[in-house]
Amino acid sequence: PLSFKGHNAQWLPENRRIAFLRRQMAGLKWNLWLFDTTSGEERQIISDGVNPPAFGILPSNRGEIGVFDWSPDAAKVAYLDSGRRNVWVASVELFQASNLTNNSNPNLLYYSPLWLRDGKLVVFVSTEKSAERSSGAVSRVWLMESDKLREIFSTTESLRLLGWSGDELLLETAEGVMKATPSDVKLV
């Protein structure tokens, strides 16, 4: 048996490697690693820090897509940096990462990067808190296609990315804050 030390393990689409997060004690960052189930090799992919998943009490039901997602060929990973201020795409073999959002706004956070099954599109969610406390936050869904970023949906309701159904993106919206208890939601 092979083993590794880490959290939030996910199989890569090619079913040979497992991605996981490992906490770096110096700087208290979480970094992304790969574990090869055939050779037992561990390799660090992201060293600048990634946003860790939310922690909860068991039994758990994941409330979001995740903090990283792999392209269908497992050659690239889309991930949130450690402060959820930017969405990045990194090439696994080339060790190169590109910032998709270049955000410096402290009121803007990103969530749930997700690849389309063909590996050509990445979608993710942003929430921007208003500088004025009287108005609520605006949530947006963004699509990155051919190095161009465009907004495809926005709302002032709470928003959660659910995933793809064929070529359609499924979203969940609700008035107020989304909770783990039963509530009324809309599928978009």
N, C-alpha and C positions, 0 to 999 in steps of 0.2 A: 504493500500500500504506500502511496505517495501522499504527502501532506504539505501544507503551507500555513503560515500565520497571516490572517487578514480578516477583513469584514466585507459584507455586501457582495459576496461572490456571484458572478454571472457567467454562464457559458457563452462563448463566442459563437457566432453563427456557423463556423466550420466544425464545431463539436470536438475540437482537440484541445483548445486552450480555455482557461478560466481567467477572467479578469477579476481583480479584487482590490480593495483599498487597504492600505497599511499606514498607520500613523507614524510619522517621523517625530521623535521626541524633541529634537532640536528644532525650534520654531513652531512646534505643535501643529504641523501641517499633515494633511492626509494626501497621499500620493497613489497613483494608479499603477498597478503591477499586473503582469501576466504570468500564469503558471501553465507550463506545458505538461499535459497529463501523460504524454508518452516518454519524454526524457526526464521529467522532474525539474527542469530548468525554471527558475524564477527570473523575471526581467522587469525592471522598472521602466514604465512608459512615460509617465508624467511626473516631473520632479518639482514643478513650481507650485504645486498644491491644487487639489480639486475640492469642490464643495462636498462635504460628507452628507450621506443621506440623513433624513430625520430619524431621530430615535424615538421609540414609543414603547408602550407596555404591551406585553403579549396577552392574548393573541393579537397579532398585528394584521392590518390590512393596508397595504401600501397606498398612500394618498396621492401619489404623483408617479409619473412615468419613471423618473429617476434622475440621477445627477450626471450620468453618462450613458451613451448608447453607441453600439457598434454598427458600422456599415455592413450590408449583407455579405460582403466578401471578407470581412474582418480586417481590412487593410487600414481603415480609419476609425477614429473614435471622436464623437462630438461630446463635449463635456463642459461643465460649469466651473469657472475658476473658484478659488477658495472663498471669495466674498460674494458670489453670485452676481458679480458686476458685469461679467462678460461671458460669452459663449465662444468656445474654441473648437477647432477641428485639428486633430493631430494625425499624422501618418505614422503608423506603427513601425514600419521598417526604416523610414528615413529620419525618424526622431525630429520631425519638423512640425510646428504648430502654427496655425494662423488664427488670429482674433477676428471673429465674424462681426462683432458688435462695436468694438472700440468705444465703449461707454465710460464716461467719467462722471456721470450724474449720480450723486449719492442717493437720490430718491427713486432710482430705477434698478430693479432686480430682475434676473432672468431665471427661468425654470424649465425643466423637462425637455431637453433636447431629444429629438427623435428622428431617425432616418426613415425615408420611404423604402419599401422593399427593393426597389431597383437601384438604390444607392446614389441617386442623382440629386435628391432633395433632402434638406434638413429643415424641420420645423421646431419652434420653441415658443415659449410664452414669456411675456414680460409683464411686470406690474409696476406702475409708476404712481407713487404717492404724490399728491398735490402739495406744493409748498404752502398753500393755504389750508389750514386745518378744517375749514368749513366744507370743502368739497372732498369727495371720496377718491379712491384710487381708480385708475383706468388700467384694465388688463387687455393685452393685445396678443394675437398670434402672428408670428413672423415666419416667413418662408425664405430660405436661402436656396436660390437656383442659379446655376451658372455664375457664381460669384456676385449675384445681385440679391440684396435683401429687400423684401417688400412685406408690408403689413397686409394680412388677408382677413383679419377679423378684429373687432374691438368691442368692449363692453365695460360698463361701470359695475356690473355684477361680479361676483366671485367666479373664477374661471379655472377649469381643470382640463388638461389634455388627457384624453382617454386612449387614443391610438388610431390606427388606420383600419378601414374596412374597404378593401380594394383600393381604389383611388380616392376615396372620401376620408376626410379627417373628422374624427368624432370628438366633440367637446361637451363638457358638462358645465352649465352655469346655474347659479343660485343667487337669490337675493340674500344679502348679509354674508356673514362668514360661513364657509363650509365647515361642517362638523362631522364627527364620527357617528353621531346619532342619526336616526332616520330623519330625513328632511325632504322637502319638495325641491326637485331639480328639473332642469330642462336639458334635453339632448339637442345639440346643434350639429 
